Amino acid sequence: MKALNRKGRSPIVIDMVQTDWNEALNRPSSTISIFALMLGVWVILLSIINIVEGAYSPGYKVSWIGFLGIDGDASVLHEGIEFALDDILFTLFGVLLIAGGDYGMKKASSDSEGAMAFITGLPKNNFTKNLHQGERAIDMISSWLVVIGILFYIIWSVQNNTWVDPGVYAVMISMVAFGFALSLNSKTEK
């Protein structure tokens, strides 16, 4: 792509498309990296629960390939601790998400040490501080919506012994997404 100066003279060659892509790949977003890290932890948790006791419903485990609509049934009978190919693939997917989130967090800022720095910094994080001493009410509400959404999912899933209920996901994701949206909105208002 060629760009001209303001008077329309002396073309300057600028390869803007290649620069933007290169920068986006070499310096990913810290928000997306944190999301990938959290999603990876959740996938690993679901994999462990599915292998040990079954995550679909009492006595049944999720067949991840079928659950995602690729092939077969969404659930199979859980007959004790056993590994299936889809359990291994789903676990590897979780590990890749965690590794990608860690890599992205390291690349997002030069002073970041990745996932471990994020985890050890949680008690000092603005999100955690807003749970008990937010500067504004909107900051406290946004943090509490995220926590309540996650707690709702965990408590409901433990009580009903099913971890893949779309209705529970809908409630949880609505609360968590609204909490994050409020948080981002309050940051832009400052």
N, C-alpha and C positions, 0 to 999 in steps of 0.2 A: 504494500500500500504506500502511495506517495503522498506527502503532505507539502503544501506550499506555505511560504510565509504570508503575512497579512496583506502584502501588496501584490501577491500572486506571482512573485518572482522566486528564483532559485529553489528548485525542488530539493527537498530533503527526504531521503529515503528512510522510512520508519517501518520497522517490522513489528507493528503493535500486536497483531494477533499472536504471533509466536511468543512475544514477551509476556503477555497476559497469561497464556496457558502455562508457560514455564514457571511463572511466579505462583500461579494457583496450585500447581503440583508440588512445587518445592517448599511452599509455605502455606500449609492448609489452615483452615479455620480452627481456632481452639474450641469453639462451641460445638462444631461437628465432631471434633476429636473426643470431647467429653461425652457427647451423645453416643459415639461408637463404643467408647469404654464402658459406659453404663449398660448399653444394649448387650454387649459381649458378656458382662457379668450376669445379666438376666438370662441370657441363652445358656450359659454354663449351669446356672442354678436350675433352670428347667430341665436340662439334660440329666443332672444328678437326680432330681426328683423323679423323672421319668424312668430312669434305670432302676432306682431303688424301690419305689412304691407305685409308680404309674402316675402320670400327670393328667390323664384324660378324665377319668372318673374312677370311683372305687373298683378295683379289680381289673382295670384296663390301663394300658399305656398308650401314648401317642405314637402313631406311625408317622413320623414327620413328613415323609415323602407323600403319603396319602393325605395327610392333614393340609399340606400346601396345594393339594389338588393335582399332583403330578400323576400318580398311579396308585391304585389300590384303596383300601379302607383307611379312614382317619384314625381308627383305634384297633388295637389287638389285645387279646387276653394277656394280662400280666401274670407270669408264672414264676415269680422270684426274680432275683437279680440276674439279668442277662443282657448282653450287648447285641444289638442289631446294627446292620450297616448304616441305617438312617440315624441311629443314636450317635454313632461315631462321626458321621458327616456333620450333624447338627452341632456336636461338641467342637469339632474342628472349625466350624463357622464362628462359634463363640470365641475361640482362641484367636482367630484371624481378626475379629472385631476388636478384641482387647489389644492385640499387637498393633493394629492400625491406629487405634485411639492413642496408644502410648507414643507411637512414632509421630503422629500429628501434633501431639502436645509438646513433644521435644522440638519439633520444627516450627511451631507457631510462635514461640518467643525464644530468644537466645538464652534467657536466664532460667527457663523451665527445665526440670529434670524428668518430665514425663508423668506417668500415672502415679508413681510413688509420691512425688512432690504434691500432686493434686490431692491424694488421699490423706497425707499427713497435714496438709494445709486446710482441710475441711473445717476443723474447729475455729479457725481464724477467718474463714470465708465469709463474705457479706451475706450469702444465703443463710448460713448457720446463725450469724449474728442477728439477722432479721427475725428469727424465730422468737427471740426474747427481748430484743431492744432495737427495733427498727426505727429509723429516723422519721419515717412517715407511715401512716396506716396502710397505704398501698403496698409498701415493701413487706410489711408483716403478713398481710393477706396473701400476697403472692407466694411467699415461702411456705405458709401453712397450707395453702391449696395443694402444693406439690407433696408435702408430707402426708396430708390426709388422703390424697389419691393413692399414694404408694401403700400406706397402711391399710386402706380399704381393700386393695387388691390382695395383700398378704393375708390379712385376717379372714376375708371371705374365702380365699383359696384353701387355707388351713381348715377352716370349719367345714367346708363342703367337699374337701378332698378332690378338687378339680382345679387345675391351674391354667386351663386354656379355654375359658368360657368367654365368648365374644361379648356378651352383655356386660360382664365385669370389666373387660378391657375398655369398652365404650365409656363407662363411668370413670374409670381410672384415668384414661387418656384425656378425657375432657377436663378433668380437674387439674392434671399435671400440665397440659398444654395451656390452659387458661392461666395457671400460676406463672408459667414461664413467659407468656405473653404480657401479663401485668408487670412482671419484673423488667422485661425489655422496654416496655412502654415507660415505666418510671425512670429508667436510666436515660432515655432520650429526652424526657421532660426536664431533667436537671441541667 
